[in-house]
Amino acid sequence: METHRITIKEQHFVLHPLGVLFWEAQGMLLISDVHLGKVSHFRKFGAAVPQAAVRRNFELLSKSVAYFSPKTICFMGDLFHSSLNKEWHLFEDWVANLTCEIILVAGNHDIISPLKYEALGIQVVPEIRRDGFLLTHHPEECENLFNFSGHIHPAVRLQGQGRQSIRLACFFKSKNQLILPAFGEFTGTFTLKPKQGDEVFTLVENSVVKI
């Protein structure tokens, strides 16, 4: 795995190829748009999604946690895709094996009762403000605060020779904001066009590549 380190407001962050971001000073792992339950939702309505895909997100979550050993995991919204289904029980088992703090910054898909999360020791909040940074689900602008967010599922399209092109998920950074890629599989992406001054860090196989 080839990560990429960046510095914002004199704080150091690590971008990981799995689409997660680690805030070194806080020991905090930021993960956005996992959309647990979406695979089961698709299968319920007849979509040909492999059963193995249900556990894939949990395997990748565990891999991210093992890599950074965070003090805190912050899910940046849309942790679950919709209402309760059998993936909630897998999530309960996954949480039971963790010792770190877990926070959910609620997103528009997070319709499961906060009481269910609180029963697992997970705090549900609308946002986090800490050391000059604002953590939200939807991208926001707030004076004097740098915003980390999700929701968009950002990607960029790279043009090759002729008509060849490829779309890659990415971390999308502007002057006062960084949008995390969607972590979950089968979530889709939204193509953004960088403007002057923007920075794009694409996820390419096992690497984070700045373009």
QUILINSUL-V711864 format. One record per helix or strand. SS is the DSSP state (H for helix, E for strand). FROM is the first residue (numbers start at 1). LEN is the number of residues. If there is no record, write none. Layout:
BEGIN
<<SS:FROM:LEN> <SS:FROM:LEN>>
END
This chain:
BEGIN
<<E:2:1> <E:4:5> <E:11:5> <E:21:3> <E:28:4> <E:36:1> <H:38:7> <H:52:17> <E:72:4> <E:80:1> <H:87:10> <E:101:5> <H:114:5> <E:122:4> <E:128:3> <E:133:3> <E:142:1> <E:145:5> <E:154:6> <E:165:10> <E:177:3> <E:190:2> <E:199:6> <E:207:4>>
END
